[in-house]
Amino acid sequence: MITALDHIAIAVVSIEEARTFYENLGLSVAGIEEVEHEGVRVAMIPCGGSRIELLEPLSEDSPVARFLERRGPGIHHLCLKSDDIDADDCSLREDGVELLREQPGPGAEGATVQFVHPRSAGGVLVELSEPAGSRS
């Protein structure tokens, strides 16, 4: 079941350049990590009960690099927190929703994630994320 908005992800050319805007607003980067299998460097910025995620491509052929080429910097996806990603994945499949992975897999911060194709979500790429340590 979906329990909260986890984060809004923004594709950026450079985390170091983009973070300045958020820091000028009084926000702070809580952590930066590379998620090599996704081809991104990720910065998480807590904001109230949610977060802003800055996505920087690790290579010119990564999905985020292609996104930046087509659309430029901006909102890439929104992420919803799940307390049971396997059940959510199953329910969405039963409803005919187009998912991007065969099954939920690893994401940033050790979370387990699944992505919903924008065709099935009103034109928005949606990530479902179950935080690390909450899987049974």
C-alpha positions in Angstrom: 0.0 0.0 0.0 1.2 3.5 -0.8 1.8 5.5 2.4 3.4 8.8 1.4 5.1 10.9 -1.2 8.7 9.8 -0.9 10.4 12.3 -3.2 10.2 14.3 -6.4 13.2 13.6 -8.7 14.7 16.4 -10.8 17.1 15.6 -13.7 20.1 18.0 -13.6 23.4 18.3 -15.5 25.3 18.8 -12.3 24.4 18.2 -8.7 27.0 20.6 -7.5 25.5 23.4 -9.6 21.8 22.5 -8.9 22.2 22.1 -5.1 23.1 25.8 -4.7 19.5 26.8 -5.4 18.1 24.5 -2.7 20.8 25.5 -0.2 19.9 29.1 -0.8 16.4 28.2 0.3 17.8 26.8 3.6 17.7 23.1 2.6 20.7 20.8 2.9 21.8 17.8 0.9 21.6 14.8 3.3 23.6 12.5 1.1 25.0 11.8 -2.3 25.5 8.3 -3.8 26.1 6.7 -7.2 23.5 4.1 -8.4 25.7 2.6 -11.1 23.1 0.1 -12.4 20.8 3.1 -13.1 23.6 5.3 -14.5 23.0 8.2 -12.0 24.5 10.1 -9.2 21.8 11.0 -6.7 21.6 13.7 -4.1 18.8 13.6 -1.5 17.5 16.9 0.0 15.0 16.5 2.9 12.1 18.9 2.6 9.4 18.7 5.3 8.0 15.1 5.3 9.3 14.4 1.8 12.5 14.9 -0.2 13.9 16.3 -3.4 16.1 14.0 -5.4 18.6 15.5 -7.8 19.6 13.0 -10.6 22.9 13.6 -12.5 23.8 11.2 -15.3 27.0 9.2 -14.9 27.5 8.8 -18.6 26.2 10.2 -21.9 24.2 7.1 -22.7 22.3 6.8 -19.4 18.5 7.2 -19.3 18.8 10.4 -17.4 21.3 11.8 -19.9 18.9 10.9 -22.7 16.1 12.6 -20.7 18.2 15.8 -20.4 19.0 15.7 -24.2 15.3 15.5 -25.1 13.7 17.7 -22.4 16.5 19.6 -20.5 16.7 19.8 -16.8 13.4 19.4 -14.9 11.1 17.0 -13.1 12.0 13.4 -14.0 9.6 11.4 -11.8 7.7 11.3 -8.6 8.2 8.5 -6.1 5.6 7.1 -3.8 6.6 5.2 -0.6 5.2 1.6 -0.4 5.0 -0.5 2.7 4.7 -3.7 0.5 6.2 -3.2 -3.0 5.6 -6.8 -4.0 1.9 -6.5 -3.3 1.7 -3.2 -5.0 3.6 -4.6 -8.0 1.2 -7.6 -8.2 -1.9 -5.4 -7.9 -0.8 -3.0 -10.6 0.0 -6.0 -13.0 -3.4 -7.4 -12.3 -4.9 -4.1 -13.3 -3.0 -4.0 -16.5 -0.6 -1.2 -15.6 2.6 -1.1 -17.6 5.7 -1.5 -15.4 9.2 -1.0 -16.5 10.9 -3.9 -14.6 10.1 -7.5 -14.6 10.0 -7.3 -10.8 10.9 -4.8 -8.1 14.7 -4.3 -7.8 17.4 -2.3 -6.1 17.3 1.5 -6.0 19.0 4.3 -4.2 19.6 4.1 -0.4 19.1 0.3 -0.5 15.4 0.7 -1.3 13.5 -1.8 -3.4 11.8 0.0 -6.4 9.5 -0.4 -9.3 8.7 2.1 -12.1 5.3 2.7 -13.7 5.5 3.6 -17.4 4.2 7.2 -18.0 1.6 5.7 -20.4 -0.1 4.1 -17.4 0.2 7.1 -15.1 -1.2 10.1 -16.9 2.1 10.9 -18.6 4.2 10.9 -15.4 7.0 8.4 -14.7 6.1 7.1 -11.2 8.6 5.2 -9.0 7.3 3.0 -6.1 9.9 2.6 -3.3 10.0 0.4 -0.3 12.7 1.6 2.1 15.6 -0.5 3.0 15.1 -2.6 6.1 11.3 -2.8 5.8 11.0 -5.9 3.7 10.1 -9.1 5.4 
